[in-house]
Amino acid sequence: MQQTISQPKTRKFFYGWVIVLCCALLMAAGTGIFVNCIGIFVKPVCDDLGFDRGPFTLYTTISNFTGMAAMLVFGELYRKYPRRIRIFITMGATMGCLVFLGYSMSSKLWHFYLLAFCYGTVATTLAAISVTTLVNNWFVDKRGFATGLAFAGSGVSAAIMTPLLTSVVADYGWRMGYRTMSVAAAICLIPALLLIRLSPADKGLLPYGVEATVGEDGETPSAPVIVQTGLTRAEAIKTPTFYLQAIGIFCLSLTGMGMSTHAIAYFTDVGYSSLTASTAMSLVMTIMIGAKILLGAVFDKLGSVKSAILTGLCMLASIISIRFAGLAPFMPYVFSVCFGFGYSTLTVPYSYLIGQNFGTREFSSIYSLICTLGGFGGGAAATLTGTLYDHFGSYLPVWTLYIGTACLAMLFLTLASITATAKGYKNR
Protein backbone atom coordinates (compact mmCIF):
# COMPACT_ATOMS: atom_id res chain seq x y z
CA MET A 1 0.00 0.00 0.00
CA GLN A 2 1.10 3.52 -0.70
CA GLN A 3 0.31 6.70 1.12
CA THR A 4 0.12 10.22 -0.20
CA ILE A 5 2.21 12.90 1.42
CA SER A 6 1.68 16.53 0.55
CA GLN A 7 4.19 19.26 1.01
CA PRO A 8 3.70 20.36 4.59
CA LYS A 9 1.35 23.31 4.87
CA THR A 10 3.31 24.67 7.80
CA ARG A 11 6.71 24.45 6.18
CA LYS A 12 8.75 27.59 5.92
CA PHE A 13 8.27 29.95 3.03
CA PHE A 14 7.82 28.22 -0.35
CA TYR A 15 10.54 29.36 -2.74
CA GLY A 16 8.10 29.39 -5.62
CA TRP A 17 6.86 32.78 -4.42
CA VAL A 18 10.39 34.10 -4.86
CA ILE A 19 10.20 32.82 -8.43
CA VAL A 20 6.94 34.75 -8.86
CA LEU A 21 8.74 37.87 -7.64
CA CYS A 22 11.58 37.23 -10.11
CA CYS A 23 9.05 36.84 -12.92
CA ALA A 24 7.39 40.07 -11.85
CA LEU A 25 10.78 41.79 -12.05
CA LEU A 26 11.33 40.37 -15.54
CA MET A 27 7.96 41.74 -16.61
CA ALA A 28 8.70 45.03 -14.86
CA ALA A 29 11.78 45.56 -17.02
CA GLY A 30 10.94 43.74 -20.25
CA THR A 31 7.36 44.98 -20.59
CA GLY A 32 6.70 47.69 -18.01
CA ILE A 33 9.80 49.75 -18.85
CA PHE A 34 11.00 48.64 -22.29
CA VAL A 35 7.51 48.48 -23.88
CA ASN A 36 4.91 50.40 -21.89
CA CYS A 37 6.99 53.56 -21.48
CA ILE A 38 8.22 54.11 -25.03
CA GLY A 39 5.18 56.20 -25.95
CA ILE A 40 6.65 59.01 -23.84
CA PHE A 41 9.39 59.49 -26.44
CA VAL A 42 7.34 59.72 -29.66
CA LYS A 43 6.67 63.45 -29.56
CA PRO A 44 9.89 64.79 -27.98
CA VAL A 45 12.21 62.71 -30.20
CA CYS A 46 10.30 63.57 -33.39
CA ASP A 47 10.17 67.28 -32.48
CA ASP A 48 13.89 67.38 -31.64
CA LEU A 49 15.26 65.33 -34.54
CA GLY A 50 12.66 66.28 -37.15
CA PHE A 51 11.28 62.77 -37.70
CA ASP A 52 7.70 62.03 -38.77
CA ARG A 53 5.92 59.83 -36.27
CA GLY A 54 5.33 56.95 -38.67
CA PRO A 55 8.98 56.43 -39.68
CA PHE A 56 10.19 56.96 -36.12
CA THR A 57 7.84 54.44 -34.50
CA LEU A 58 8.96 51.90 -37.10
CA TYR A 59 11.77 51.09 -34.66
CA THR A 60 9.24 49.54 -32.30
CA THR A 61 7.80 47.51 -35.17
CA ILE A 62 11.27 46.23 -36.07
CA SER A 63 11.84 45.18 -32.48
CA ASN A 64 8.43 43.51 -32.25
CA PHE A 65 8.70 41.62 -35.53
CA THR A 66 12.21 40.46 -34.74
CA GLY A 67 10.99 39.40 -31.31
CA MET A 68 8.17 37.34 -32.78
CA ALA A 69 10.58 35.41 -34.97
CA ALA A 70 12.93 34.99 -32.03
CA MET A 71 10.07 33.66 -29.91
CA LEU A 72 9.87 30.55 -32.09
CA VAL A 73 13.64 30.08 -31.84
CA PHE A 74 13.75 30.49 -28.08
CA GLY A 75 10.71 28.24 -27.67
CA GLU A 76 12.77 25.47 -29.23
CA LEU A 77 15.89 26.41 -27.23
CA TYR A 78 13.92 26.35 -23.98
CA ARG A 79 12.64 22.89 -24.90
CA LYS A 80 16.07 21.50 -25.77
CA TYR A 81 18.17 23.30 -23.15
CA PRO A 82 15.89 24.07 -20.18
CA ARG A 83 18.80 24.29 -17.75
CA ARG A 84 20.15 27.32 -19.62
CA ILE A 85 17.17 29.54 -18.94
CA ARG A 86 19.21 31.91 -16.76
CA ILE A 87 21.76 32.29 -19.55
CA PHE A 88 19.03 33.17 -22.02
CA ILE A 89 17.47 35.70 -19.63
CA THR A 90 20.89 37.21 -18.91
CA MET A 91 21.39 37.70 -22.65
CA GLY A 92 18.09 39.55 -22.89
CA ALA A 93 18.76 41.66 -19.80
CA THR A 94 22.22 42.73 -20.97
CA MET A 95 21.10 43.52 -24.50
CA GLY A 96 18.03 45.42 -23.33
CA CYS A 97 19.95 47.74 -21.01
CA LEU A 98 22.65 48.38 -23.63
CA VAL A 99 20.13 49.05 -26.41
CA PHE A 100 18.19 51.65 -24.44
CA LEU A 101 21.46 53.29 -23.51
CA GLY A 102 22.23 53.26 -27.23
CA TYR A 103 18.93 54.98 -28.04
CA SER A 104 20.06 57.90 -25.90
CA MET A 105 23.05 58.40 -28.21
CA SER A 106 21.13 58.06 -31.49
CA SER A 107 20.58 60.86 -33.98
CA LYS A 108 19.51 59.05 -37.17
CA LEU A 109 16.54 56.82 -37.87
CA TRP A 110 18.79 53.94 -38.82
CA HIS A 111 20.44 54.12 -35.39
CA PHE A 112 17.07 53.39 -33.79
CA TYR A 113 16.29 50.69 -36.35
CA LEU A 114 19.56 48.82 -35.86
CA LEU A 115 19.37 48.95 -32.08
CA ALA A 116 15.73 47.83 -32.17
CA PHE A 117 16.67 44.81 -34.28
CA CYS A 118 19.42 43.87 -31.81
CA TYR A 119 17.05 44.01 -28.87
CA GLY A 120 14.32 42.14 -30.74
CA THR A 121 16.57 39.11 -31.11
CA VAL A 122 16.48 38.52 -27.34
CA ALA A 123 13.50 40.54 -26.07
CA THR A 124 11.29 37.48 -25.72
CA THR A 125 13.51 36.15 -22.91
CA LEU A 126 12.22 38.99 -20.69
CA ALA A 127 8.58 38.31 -21.54
CA ALA A 128 5.89 35.65 -21.38
CA ILE A 129 7.94 32.67 -22.59
CA SER A 130 10.25 32.85 -19.57
CA VAL A 131 7.50 33.79 -17.12
CA THR A 132 5.09 31.05 -18.16
CA THR A 133 7.88 28.46 -18.22
CA LEU A 134 8.97 29.28 -14.68
CA VAL A 135 5.48 29.62 -13.20
CA ASN A 136 4.27 26.39 -14.83
CA ASN A 137 7.31 24.56 -13.44
CA TRP A 138 6.79 25.80 -9.90
CA PHE A 139 2.99 25.82 -9.55
CA VAL A 140 0.13 23.40 -10.11
CA ASP A 141 -2.29 24.83 -7.57
CA LYS A 142 -2.72 28.61 -7.69
CA ARG A 143 -1.05 28.71 -11.08
CA GLY A 144 -3.48 31.33 -12.36
CA PHE A 145 -2.99 33.48 -9.30
CA ALA A 146 0.79 33.17 -9.54
CA THR A 147 0.68 34.04 -13.24
CA GLY A 148 -1.45 37.09 -12.54
CA LEU A 149 0.97 38.28 -9.87
CA ALA A 150 3.92 37.79 -12.21
CA PHE A 151 2.32 39.68 -15.08
CA ALA A 152 1.29 42.47 -12.71
CA GLY A 153 4.97 43.41 -12.41
CA SER A 154 4.74 45.28 -15.72
CA GLY A 155 1.92 47.44 -14.38
CA VAL A 156 3.78 48.30 -11.19
CA SER A 157 6.92 49.44 -12.97
CA ALA A 158 5.05 51.33 -15.69
CA ALA A 159 2.90 53.12 -13.11
CA ILE A 160 6.05 54.30 -11.36
CA MET A 161 8.16 55.01 -14.42
CA THR A 162 5.62 56.80 -16.63
CA PRO A 163 5.38 60.01 -14.54
CA LEU A 164 9.06 59.74 -13.56
CA LEU A 165 10.24 59.50 -17.17
CA THR A 166 7.85 62.26 -18.25
CA SER A 167 9.46 64.56 -15.69
CA VAL A 168 12.97 63.50 -16.65
CA VAL A 169 12.28 64.09 -20.35
CA ALA A 170 10.69 67.48 -19.63
CA ASP A 171 13.53 68.64 -17.35
CA TYR A 172 16.62 66.95 -18.84
CA GLY A 173 15.62 65.83 -22.35
CA TRP A 174 14.71 62.58 -24.04
CA ARG A 175 18.29 61.29 -24.10
CA MET A 176 18.41 61.28 -20.30
CA GLY A 177 15.01 59.59 -20.35
CA TYR A 178 16.36 56.60 -22.28
CA ARG A 179 19.35 56.39 -19.93
CA THR A 180 17.02 56.41 -16.94
CA MET A 181 15.11 53.49 -18.47
CA SER A 182 18.34 51.51 -18.88
CA VAL A 183 19.37 52.03 -15.25
CA ALA A 184 15.89 51.30 -13.86
CA ALA A 185 15.68 48.06 -15.86
CA ALA A 186 19.07 46.94 -14.57
CA ILE A 187 17.92 47.54 -10.98
CA CYS A 188 14.97 45.20 -11.62
CA LEU A 189 16.84 42.53 -13.53
CA ILE A 190 19.97 41.97 -11.44
CA PRO A 191 18.21 40.50 -8.36
CA ALA A 192 15.95 38.41 -10.60
CA LEU A 193 18.95 36.86 -12.35
CA LEU A 194 20.55 36.01 -9.01
CA LEU A 195 17.44 34.33 -7.56
CA ILE A 196 15.86 32.47 -10.51
CA ARG A 197 15.83 28.66 -10.39
CA LEU A 198 14.33 26.57 -13.17
CA SER A 199 12.30 24.10 -11.10
CA PRO A 200 11.45 23.07 -7.53
CA ALA A 201 13.89 20.15 -7.82
CA ASP A 202 16.71 22.70 -7.75
CA LYS A 203 15.63 23.48 -4.20
CA GLY A 204 14.67 19.95 -3.21
CA LEU A 205 10.97 20.78 -3.50
CA LEU A 206 7.88 19.69 -5.39
CA PRO A 207 5.70 22.08 -7.38
CA TYR A 208 3.12 23.89 -5.29
CA GLY A 209 0.07 21.66 -4.94
CA VAL A 210 1.72 18.43 -6.10
CA GLU A 211 1.54 15.42 -3.81
CA ALA A 212 4.25 12.76 -3.67
CA THR A 213 3.35 9.06 -3.42
CA VAL A 214 5.60 6.97 -1.18
CA GLY A 215 5.58 3.38 -0.07
CA GLU A 216 5.05 2.24 3.52
CA ASP A 217 8.75 1.40 3.72
CA GLY A 218 9.59 5.05 3.25
CA GLU A 219 11.11 4.71 -0.19
CA THR A 220 12.01 7.80 -2.19
CA PRO A 221 8.89 9.53 -3.50
CA SER A 222 7.99 8.57 -7.00
CA ALA A 223 7.68 11.29 -9.61
CA PRO A 224 4.13 12.59 -9.84
CA VAL A 225 2.29 11.55 -12.97
CA ILE A 226 0.65 14.49 -14.71
CA VAL A 227 -1.78 13.54 -17.45
CA GLN A 228 -1.58 15.86 -20.45
CA THR A 229 -4.63 16.12 -22.68
CA GLY A 230 -5.47 18.14 -25.76
CA LEU A 231 -4.24 18.50 -29.32
CA THR A 232 -0.73 18.32 -30.67
CA ARG A 233 0.51 21.32 -32.63
CA ALA A 234 0.19 19.35 -35.86
CA GLU A 235 -3.45 18.61 -35.05
CA ALA A 236 -4.17 22.16 -33.88
CA ILE A 237 -3.04 23.86 -37.08
CA LYS A 238 -5.54 21.76 -39.03
CA THR A 239 -8.50 23.19 -37.09
CA PRO A 240 -10.48 26.39 -37.77
CA THR A 241 -10.09 27.24 -34.09
CA PHE A 242 -6.34 27.78 -34.50
CA TYR A 243 -6.80 30.45 -37.16
CA LEU A 244 -9.77 32.08 -35.47
CA GLN A 245 -7.65 32.37 -32.32
CA ALA A 246 -4.69 33.83 -34.22
CA ILE A 247 -6.82 36.39 -36.07
CA GLY A 248 -8.54 37.38 -32.83
CA ILE A 249 -5.20 37.98 -31.11
CA PHE A 250 -3.97 39.88 -34.18
CA CYS A 251 -6.91 42.31 -33.99
CA LEU A 252 -6.69 42.60 -30.22
CA SER A 253 -2.96 43.34 -30.16
CA LEU A 254 -3.25 45.78 -33.09
CA THR A 255 -5.87 47.78 -31.22
CA GLY A 256 -4.16 47.70 -27.84
CA MET A 257 -0.63 48.47 -28.96
CA GLY A 258 -1.88 51.11 -31.37
CA MET A 259 -3.41 52.97 -28.45
CA SER A 260 -0.59 52.39 -25.99
CA THR A 261 2.24 53.84 -28.05
CA HIS A 262 0.38 56.98 -29.16
CA ALA A 263 -1.96 57.77 -26.25
CA ILE A 264 0.29 60.36 -24.59
CA ALA A 265 0.95 62.12 -27.90
CA TYR A 266 -2.80 62.12 -28.64
CA PHE A 267 -3.76 63.63 -25.30
CA THR A 268 -1.30 66.47 -25.72
CA ASP A 269 -2.46 67.00 -29.32
CA VAL A 270 -6.06 67.59 -28.17
CA GLY A 271 -5.03 70.11 -25.55
CA TYR A 272 -4.22 68.23 -22.36
CA SER A 273 -0.97 69.01 -20.55
CA SER A 274 1.94 66.58 -20.50
CA LEU A 275 1.25 66.08 -16.80
CA THR A 276 -2.37 65.08 -17.45
CA ALA A 277 -1.34 62.76 -20.27
CA SER A 278 1.35 61.02 -18.24
CA THR A 279 -0.93 60.81 -15.20
CA ALA A 280 -3.63 59.14 -17.28
CA MET A 281 -1.17 56.54 -18.59
CA SER A 282 0.32 56.04 -15.14
CA LEU A 283 -3.18 55.34 -13.86
CA VAL A 284 -3.62 52.78 -16.64
CA MET A 285 -0.57 50.93 -15.40
CA THR A 286 -1.72 51.15 -11.78
CA ILE A 287 -5.13 49.70 -12.61
CA MET A 288 -3.43 46.94 -14.61
CA ILE A 289 -1.84 45.63 -11.41
CA GLY A 290 -5.19 44.56 -9.99
CA ALA A 291 -6.87 44.01 -13.36
CA LYS A 292 -4.54 41.19 -14.39
CA ILE A 293 -5.10 39.31 -11.14
CA LEU A 294 -8.85 39.96 -11.21
CA LEU A 295 -9.26 38.90 -14.83
CA GLY A 296 -7.38 35.67 -14.19
CA ALA A 297 -9.70 34.82 -11.29
CA VAL A 298 -12.82 35.78 -13.25
CA PHE A 299 -11.78 33.73 -16.28
CA ASP A 300 -11.60 30.62 -14.11
CA LYS A 301 -15.27 31.12 -13.21
CA LEU A 302 -16.61 32.21 -16.61
CA GLY A 303 -15.09 29.61 -18.90
CA SER A 304 -13.55 30.22 -22.30
CA VAL A 305 -16.52 31.54 -24.31
CA LYS A 306 -17.62 34.19 -21.82
CA SER A 307 -13.97 35.05 -21.13
CA ALA A 308 -13.42 35.70 -24.84
CA ILE A 309 -16.43 38.03 -24.89
CA LEU A 310 -15.20 39.84 -21.78
CA THR A 311 -11.74 40.22 -23.35
CA GLY A 312 -13.21 41.86 -26.43
CA LEU A 313 -15.48 44.14 -24.41
CA CYS A 314 -12.55 45.42 -22.34
CA MET A 315 -10.66 46.43 -25.48
CA LEU A 316 -13.76 47.89 -27.14
CA ALA A 317 -14.46 50.08 -24.10
CA SER A 318 -10.85 51.24 -24.19
CA ILE A 319 -10.86 52.39 -27.80
CA ILE A 320 -14.26 54.07 -27.51
CA SER A 321 -13.10 55.99 -24.44
CA ILE A 322 -9.94 57.31 -26.14
CA ARG A 323 -11.91 58.17 -29.29
CA PHE A 324 -14.02 60.57 -27.22
CA ALA A 325 -11.33 61.60 -24.73
CA GLY A 326 -11.36 65.19 -25.96
CA LEU A 327 -15.00 65.79 -25.04
CA ALA A 328 -14.53 66.52 -21.33
CA PRO A 329 -11.66 66.95 -18.83
CA PHE A 330 -12.54 63.73 -17.02
CA MET A 331 -12.44 61.55 -20.15
CA PRO A 332 -8.69 60.76 -20.01
CA TYR A 333 -9.35 59.14 -16.65
CA VAL A 334 -12.32 57.20 -18.00
CA PHE A 335 -9.87 55.91 -20.60
CA SER A 336 -7.42 55.04 -17.83
CA VAL A 337 -9.95 52.78 -16.12
CA CYS A 338 -11.08 51.13 -19.35
CA PHE A 339 -7.59 50.64 -20.74
CA GLY A 340 -6.30 49.36 -17.43
CA PHE A 341 -8.44 46.30 -18.13
CA GLY A 342 -8.11 46.49 -21.93
CA TYR A 343 -4.32 46.55 -21.87
CA SER A 344 -4.35 43.60 -19.46
CA THR A 345 -6.08 41.53 -22.14
CA LEU A 346 -2.85 41.56 -24.15
CA THR A 347 -1.28 39.13 -21.68
CA VAL A 348 -3.56 37.25 -19.28
CA PRO A 349 -6.21 35.88 -21.71
CA TYR A 350 -3.72 34.48 -24.22
CA SER A 351 -2.44 31.60 -22.11
CA TYR A 352 -5.86 30.99 -20.56
CA LEU A 353 -7.84 30.84 -23.81
CA ILE A 354 -5.21 28.84 -25.70
CA GLY A 355 -4.98 26.35 -22.84
CA GLN A 356 -8.76 26.03 -22.58
CA ASN A 357 -9.18 25.63 -26.32
CA PHE A 358 -6.31 23.25 -27.11
CA GLY A 359 -5.38 21.61 -23.81
CA THR A 360 -1.95 21.08 -22.27
CA ARG A 361 -0.48 18.28 -24.39
CA GLU A 362 1.66 20.62 -26.53
CA PHE A 363 0.63 23.93 -25.02
CA SER A 364 3.95 25.73 -25.36
CA SER A 365 4.29 24.88 -29.06
CA ILE A 366 0.75 25.97 -29.87
CA TYR A 367 1.01 29.05 -27.67
CA SER A 368 4.24 30.29 -29.26
CA LEU A 369 2.94 29.79 -32.79
CA ILE A 370 -0.43 31.46 -32.24
CA CYS A 371 1.12 34.37 -30.37
CA THR A 372 3.73 34.80 -33.08
CA LEU A 373 1.10 34.91 -35.82
CA GLY A 374 -1.30 37.06 -33.83
CA GLY A 375 1.49 39.24 -32.55
CA PHE A 376 2.05 40.73 -36.00
CA GLY A 377 -0.86 43.02 -35.17
CA GLY A 378 0.89 44.45 -32.13
CA GLY A 379 4.18 44.55 -33.98
CA ALA A 380 2.78 46.72 -36.75
CA ALA A 381 0.52 48.83 -34.53
CA ALA A 382 2.88 51.68 -33.59
CA THR A 383 4.04 52.26 -37.16
CA LEU A 384 0.56 51.87 -38.67
CA THR A 385 -0.93 54.30 -36.16
CA GLY A 386 1.85 56.81 -36.73
CA THR A 387 1.61 56.50 -40.51
CA LEU A 388 -2.16 56.98 -40.48
CA TYR A 389 -1.70 59.99 -38.22
CA ASP A 390 0.80 61.47 -40.66
CA HIS A 391 -1.69 60.88 -43.50
CA PHE A 392 -4.83 62.23 -41.82
CA GLY A 393 -3.19 64.80 -39.54
CA SER A 394 -5.29 63.44 -36.67
CA TYR A 395 -5.68 60.33 -34.56
CA LEU A 396 -9.49 60.38 -34.67
CA PRO A 397 -9.84 58.38 -37.93
CA VAL A 398 -7.36 55.86 -36.52
CA TRP A 399 -9.35 55.37 -33.33
CA THR A 400 -12.52 54.92 -35.40
CA LEU A 401 -10.77 52.20 -37.41
CA TYR A 402 -9.65 50.50 -34.22
CA ILE A 403 -13.21 50.38 -32.89
CA GLY A 404 -13.82 48.02 -35.80
CA THR A 405 -10.75 45.89 -35.07
CA ALA A 406 -11.79 45.59 -31.41
CA CYS A 407 -15.18 44.26 -32.52
CA LEU A 408 -13.46 41.80 -34.84
CA ALA A 409 -11.19 40.66 -32.00
CA MET A 410 -14.20 39.85 -29.83
CA LEU A 411 -15.92 38.04 -32.70
CA PHE A 412 -12.97 35.83 -33.67
CA LEU A 413 -11.91 35.00 -30.11
CA THR A 414 -15.49 34.05 -29.23
CA LEU A 415 -15.88 31.88 -32.33
CA ALA A 416 -12.56 30.17 -31.51
CA SER A 417 -13.77 29.26 -28.03
CA ILE A 418 -17.19 28.13 -29.27
CA THR A 419 -15.72 25.81 -31.89
CA ALA A 420 -13.10 24.40 -29.52
CA THR A 421 -15.68 23.75 -26.81
CA ALA A 422 -18.05 22.07 -29.27
CA LYS A 423 -15.27 19.76 -30.49
CA GLY A 424 -13.86 19.12 -27.02
CA TYR A 425 -10.27 19.65 -28.16
CA LYS A 426 -8.78 20.18 -24.70
CA ASN A 427 -9.92 16.75 -23.43
CA ARG A 428 -8.66 14.62 -26.30
TAFENLIN-V302712 format. One line per field, one symbol per residue. phi: phi as a letter, one per 30 degrees, with the letter a starting at -180 (. if undefined). psi: psi as a letter, one per 30 degrees, with the letter a starting at -180 (. if undefined). burial: 1 if it has 16 or more other C-alpha atoms within 10 Angstrom, else 0. A space follows every 10 residues. Layout:
# TAFENLIN-V302712
phi->???
psi->???
burial->???
This chain:
# TAFENLIN-V302712
phi->.cbccddedc ddeddeddde dddddddddd cdcdcdcddd ceddddddci dddddddddd dedddddddd ddddeddddd bddceddddd eddddedddd ddedcdbbed ddddddddde dbeddcbddd dddddddcbc dhdddddddd ddeddddddd dedddddddd cbjddddddd ddddddddde ddddcdbdbe edcibcedjd cccbdddide edddccdcbk cddddddccd eeddddddde ddddddddde dcdddddddc jddddddddd dddedddeed dddddedded ddiddddddd eddddddddd ddecdddadd deddeeddde ddddddbede dddddddcic ebedddeddd dddddedddc dddddddddd ddiadedddd eddddddded dddddddddd dddiedcd
psi->kllkklkkfg llkkfffeee eeeeeeeeee eeefefffff feeeeeeefg kleeeeffee eeeeeeeeef eeefeeeeee iffgeeeeee eeeeeeeeef eeefgkflef eeeeeeeeef fgeffgaeee eeeeeeefkd kgeeeeeeee ffeeeeeeee feeeeeeeee eflfeeeeee eeeeeeeeee eeeffkkelf ffghlllkfk kkkllfgglk klkkjjkkla lleeeeffke eeeeeeeeee eeeeeefeee fgeeeeeeeg flleeeeeee eeeeeeeeee eeeeeeeeee eeleeeeeee eeeeeeeeee eeegffelff effeeeeefe eeeffgdefe eeeeeeefaf eheeeeeeee eeefffeeef eeeeeeeeee efglfeeeee efeeeeeeee eeeeeeeeee eefhefg.
burial->0000001000 0001111011 1111111111 1111111111 1111110000 1111111111 1111111111 1101100100 0000110111 1111111111 1111000000 0111111111 1111111111 1111111110 0011111111 1111111111 1111111110 0011111111 1101110111 0110011111 0000011101 1111000000 0000000011 1110010000 1111111111 1111111111 1111111100 0101011111 1111111111 1110110010 0001111111 1111111111 1110110000 1111111111 1111111111 1111111111 1111111111 1111111111 1111111110 0000110110 0110111111 1111111111 10011110
